């Protein structure tokens, strides 16, 4: 269980997070949205133990996080962060060595490392470029290598910071598929993103943040349908929600679902 209880954090005298009560274990994919400066990145650093709240707590396995070296090591093997810029966490020029880096530091035997690296590369669909030098990879391919480096730890929670930033449409589609595969293995994913359409499509629950507080929470369709909340948070509605709200069209979760229903409706009217 990963959650927060009345979590408050400030830099010097400036409050950044105020009284956050969040639960990331209730749903497989939880989305975090909000305008720049709302506290999403600071929250991620609190969840991974990089920062320590002045009040309240990060809860791990139902107990306040223990900030000893041992406690943080145990947390970070189960809760891993993939940053917006993959170059921040890629250190080797060959992919296999980079993905295996954390496991070798932990003293995992080489046979187990090889097995986990193989599984992680398959999960993020990186087998076809695994032997290329990392400096030759695209931004999206580097992101998948960074995710693989987190997955080899067998973390139960993956924190993704802007996973589709800088990706072309094809890369974005591949990232959505990677997220679904990760969830399919029984893991939890927390996504912080300005890509409101991504959050709507892949999330099971969403928190809308505004000035360090939660403005709204719940199912994405319910939350994003509240135009007043979205305007106050400085956000626009996902395009599928706009079609529903402004034109009365069916509220669909994905583009494929929307066009399928439109085709079925038009065929029904012509028959």
N, C-alpha and C positions, 0 to 999 in steps of 0.2 A: 504493500500500500504506500503510495506517494501522495502526500497532501500537505496543506498548510493550515495552521490554526492561528487566526488573528495576527498574521505576519505583518510586521512593520519594519521598514528599512529607510534610513535616511543617510545622505552624504553630508557630513558635518551638520549644519542646521536645516538642511533642505530635505523635507519628506519626499520620498520617491514611491514607496509602497505603504498603503495604509489599511490595516485591518483585513487582510486577505484571508478568506476561508475557501480554499479550493480543493477539489478532490480529483486526482488524475487517474484513479483506479476504477472509477465507476463505469467508464466507457473505454473502448479500445483506442479510439482516436479523439483527442481533445484539441480544439483549436483556440488559440489566443490571438485576438485582434485588437487593434487600437492605433491611434495616430502616433507619429513619432514623439518620443518623450513620455509615453504613457506608463512606462515601467516594465515592458515585456523582457528586455534584455537583462535588466537587474533581477527580475524574478527568476529567469533561467540560472543566473549565477548564484542565487540563493538556493535553488533546488539542487544544484550540484555541489553545494558546500564551498564554493569559491568565496562567497560573501556570507556573513553571519548576521541575521536580523537582530536589531536592538530590542525588539519586543516580539512576543509570539514565537512560533516555531515552524520549522519544516518537520513534518512527520514522516518517518520511514518505518514501515512495518508496525504502525500504530504508536510509535514512541518518538519523542523529540530526537532530532538528529544529534548524534554524538560527534563532536568536532575534534576528537583525538585523531592521530595519524591512522590508527587502526580503524576507527569508525568511518573516516572519510574514504579510506581505501576500500572498505566493504561496500560503501554506498556507490562509489564510482565504478565498481565492477557490475553493478546492477542498474545504475542510472547514468547514461552517457550522453554527452552533448555533441552534436555536429554543428559547427559554426557556419555562418553565412559564407565566409571565405574559406574554401577548403585548404588553401595554401597555409593557413594558420596551424593546421594539424597534420600536414604531410611533410615528412622529414627525410625520406629516402628517395633515391632516383629510380629504384625498381619497386614495383607494386607489391609483390609478395613479401618483401622485407618490411615494407612500411606497415602492411596490415598485421604482420606477425610481431611488430615491435612491442606492444603492450604485453603480449603473452610471454615473450622471452624475458621481459622484465619481471614477470610474476613467476618465472621458473617452470613454466609448463613444458612438458617433454615434447621433443621435435615431431614425433608421430602424431600427437594430438594437435599440435600447431598446424601441421600440414593438412589434417582433416578439417579443422575449423576454417582455415584460409580458403580451402576448396569450397566449402559450403557457403561461406560469405560471398565469395566471388560469383558463385552461381545465383545466389539470392538477389544480388544487385545487377545481374546480367552484365558482368564485366569479364567473362572468360575470353571473349574474342579480342580484348585489348590488353590482357594481363601482362604480356611480354614486351609491351611498348615502354620506353622511358617515360616517367611521369611528366617531364617537361614537354612532351609531345602530345599530351592529352588535352582534350577540350575541357572547358569549365565544368560542363555537366558530367563528363567522365571522372574528373577529379572529385566531384561531389560524391559520386558513387563509391570511389575508393575510400573517401573519408567515412562514409556510412559503413562500408565493409570493415574498416578498422574498429568501429564501435561494435559491430555485430559479433566479431570473433570473441568478445568478452562474454557473450551470451547474456547481455543486459536485458532486463525485463522491461525497462523504460528507455525509450530513445527520445531525446529532446532535439528537435530539428528547428534551427533558426533560419528562416527564409530559404527553405529547400529549393524553391523554383526561381530565386533571384538570379538573373543573368542567363537563364536557359531559354533556348528557342522553343517553339511549339512542340517539336519532336522530343526534345529533352524534358520538357514539362510533362508530357504524356508518359515518358519512361519513368520519371520520378513518381508519378501517381501510382504506376504499376509496382514500383519498388516498395512504396509505403503499404500497398495492399498485401504484398507478399510477406512483409515483416509482420503485419497484423495477423495474417493467416497462420503464422507460427505461434500465435498465442501471446505476442508481446503487446505492450502499450506504446503509443506514439503521442507525443505532445508537439504540436506545430505552432510556432510563432511566425506570422506572415502578414504582409500587406496584400498578398494575393487573395482577395476576398472570395473569388470564385473557387479557388483551390480549397480554402477552408470550408466553404459551403458543401463542396462535392465530397470531400473525404472525411469530414469530421462527424462524429456521433454526438458530440456536445461541444458547446462553444462558450467562452468567456469574452465579453466585450469590456476592455479596460479603458479608463479615462482618468487621467491625472492620478494614477496609482491606486485607483479603486475599481471595483467591479461594478460596471454600469448595468449589465444584464448577463444572464446565464441561462442555458437550457439547450433544447434541440435547435440546430441551425435554422431550420425553416421557421420556427416560432420567433427566434431572436431577430433574424435578419428581416422578417416581415414588419418589424416595428420601425417605421421610418423615422419616428421622433428620436428613438434611441440611436439609430445610425447617424442621424444628423448631429446630435449632441456629441457623439464620439468622433466626429470628423471623418466618417466613413461613407462610402457609397454602398448601396445594396448590390448583391450578386445579380448578374443579368437575368438569370432564371427567376429570381424572386421579383425583379422589376416587372417582368412579363406577367407574372401572376398578379402583382399588386396593381399595376396600371391598366392592364388589358383584360384581367379576369381569366387568363389562361391557366391551365392546370399547373399546380406547383410541383415541379419535377426536380429530382436530385441531381441528375446528370444531363448533359447535352444529348446523349444517345437516347435516354428515356424520353426527353421532350420531343425529339423529332419522330420517334417511334409512335408516340401518342398522337402527334399531329397527322402522321400518315394514316393511322388507323381511323382517325376522325374523318379525314377527307374521303377515305374509301367508303366509310359508312354512309356519308352523305351522297355519294355518287351511285351507290348500289340500290 
